[in-house]
Amino acid sequence: MADAPVEEYLCTRIRRAEQALMAHHEGVLRGYGLTMTQYTVLLALSREDGLSGAQLARACGVTQQSMATVLTTLQGKDLIRRTPSPVHAKVLIARLTPAGTTLLDHAYQEVNVLERQLSDAFSPAEHAALCDLLDRATATLVDQTRRP
């Protein structure tokens, strides 16, 4: 395997696929005035209403400081509202506004077109096999990642 050209490495192929996916999503979301992180926040809030900045930061894989900026921007666009937590007054809980729900619905429909196109590119058996292979690759990558 050491003699294989870098373009044949599995990690290279996974990275290229991820880059293509992100480029697609970022292009779609740009048309809605959203970044990928902003979209992920709206999506997370649509699935579980009422999350703290710390919870959203973990869900999006960003720092709490970065999330604070994202939430301020989304609140400024009237896509979310933040209110004090009933448990901890210093913690703000984010929720989608009606405008946020509407924008997310439109963006999601367009982003989801790629999911359907990818599914259509494979037979049901190929689709199932690819999902299994990707899950196994992800598990290996997670298992091999050094943690502090």
ZAVEXRO-628831 format. One record per residue (C-alpha): residue in one letter; x, y, z. Coordinates in steps of 0.001 Angstrom, whole numbers, plus 500000, padded with zeros to 6 digits. Layout:
SITE  res      xx      yy      zz
SITE    A       X       Y       Z
...
***
This chain:
SITE  res      xx      yy      zz
SITE    M  500000  500000  500000
SITE    A  502925  502368  500649
SITE    D  503658  502361  496917
SITE    A  500125  503360  495941
SITE    P  499691  506878  494542
SITE    V  498179  509288  497077
SITE    E  494993  509635  494985
SITE    E  494286  505946  495649
SITE    Y  494460  506299  499447
SITE    L  491119  505822  501151
SITE    C  491654  508900  503320
SITE    T  492236  510989  500197
SITE    R  489014  509718  498631
SITE    I  487034  510349  501833
SITE    R  488470  513868  502078
SITE    R  487598  514611  498432
SITE    A  484041  513373  498963
SITE    E  483710  515506  502094
SITE    Q  485090  518566  500291
SITE    A  482651  518084  497405
SITE    L  479744  517690  499827
SITE    M  480708  520809  501783
SITE    A  481207  522849  498590
SITE    H  477721  521849  497416
SITE    H  476056  522655  500728
SITE    E  477949  525939  501157
SITE    G  476944  527009  497644
SITE    V  473286  526265  498331
SITE    L  473321  527897  501755
SITE    R  475072  531028  500500
SITE    G  471909  531698  498488
SITE    Y  469986  531784  501769
SITE    G  472533  533995  503529
SITE    L  473660  531135  505770
SITE    T  476961  529515  506610
SITE    M  477201  525777  507200
SITE    T  477456  526324  510959
SITE    Q  474414  528624  510977
SITE    Y  472439  526040  509007
SITE    T  473531  523294  511416
SITE    V  472342  525407  514360
SITE    L  468932  525951  512740
SITE    L  468705  522248  511930
SITE    A  469632  521268  515498
SITE    L  467010  523655  516899
SITE    S  464374  522253  514551
SITE    R  465041  518787  515957
SITE    E  465344  519778  519624
SITE    D  463905  523151  520512
SITE    G  465532  525054  523311
SITE    L  469285  524430  523352
SITE    S  472048  526355  525091
SITE    G  475038  527789  523302
SITE    A  477242  525091  524833
SITE    Q  474937  522336  523579
SITE    L  474877  523868  520105
SITE    A  478666  524294  520082
SITE    R  479086  520579  520823
SITE    A  476511  519651  518162
SITE    C  478301  521773  515555
SITE    G  481860  520923  516584
SITE    V  482891  524525  517262
SITE    T  484070  526400  520339
SITE    Q  481613  528135  522631
SITE    Q  483186  531467  521649
SITE    S  482551  530767  517952
SITE    M  479019  529653  518737
SITE    A  478349  532886  520636
SITE    T  479158  534827  517458
SITE    V  476988  532519  515328
SITE    L  474049  532881  517713
SITE    T  474394  536670  517830
SITE    T  474312  536748  514026
SITE    L  471280  534450  513821
SITE    Q  469480  536498  516452
SITE    G  470303  539691  514533
SITE    K  468698  538151  511442
SITE    D  465607  537262  513554
SITE    L  466134  533541  512824
SITE    I  466432  532593  516509
SITE    R  465488  534117  519828
SITE    R  467338  533595  523092
SITE    T  465810  533711  526523
SITE    P  467229  533010  529967
SITE    S  467072  529390  531074
SITE    P  464510  528680  533792
SITE    V  467217  526642  535551
SITE    H  470270  528912  535131
SITE    A  469538  532608  534603
SITE    K  472976  533253  533063
SITE    V  472435  530563  530394
SITE    L  470544  531642  527297
SITE    I  468333  529121  525522
SITE    A  468006  529424  521739
SITE    R  464803  528702  519841
SITE    L  463827  529092  516210
SITE    T  461628  532022  515253
SITE    P  458943  531600  512599
SITE    A  461317  533309  510135
SITE    G  464057  530840  511084
SITE    T  461742  527891  510565
SITE    T  460659  529182  507154
SITE    L  464225  529846  505982
SITE    L  465383  526445  507238
SITE    D  462515  524687  505463
SITE    H  463457  526307  502140
SITE    A  467201  525682  502539
SITE    Y  466631  522099  503684
SITE    Q  464519  521293  500634
SITE    E  467308  522467  498339
SITE    V  470107  520777  500314
SITE    N  468094  517548  500362
SITE    V  468016  517414  496539
SITE    L  471612  516157  496677
SITE    E  470632  513387  499107
SITE    R  468013  512151  496637
SITE    Q  470438  512395  493715
SITE    L  473085  510440  495610
SITE    S  470556  507781  496575
SITE    D  469395  507522  492968
SITE    A  472997  507000  491790
SITE    F  473076  503594  493508
SITE    S  470923  500495  493490
SITE    P  469300  499698  496857
SITE    A  471945  497017  497493
SITE    E  474792  499395  496564
SITE    H  473278  502109  498755
SITE    A  473104  499751  501742
SITE    A  476655  498515  501109
SITE    L  478018  502056  500775
SITE    C  476326  503100  504026
SITE    D  477824  500076  505781
SITE    L  481288  500778  504365
SITE    L  481135  504455  505321
SITE    D  479956  503580  508830
SITE    R  482842  501135  509205
SITE    A  485333  503684  507869
SITE    T  483987  506321  510260
SITE    A  484232  503927  513211
SITE    T  487854  503180  512291
SITE    L  488668  506867  511959
SITE    V  487065  507634  515333
SITE    D  488822  504685  516954
SITE    Q  492211  505805  515600
SITE    T  491825  509445  516644
SITE    R  494077  510404  519520
SITE    R  492351  512034  522425
SITE    P  494003  514242  525059
***
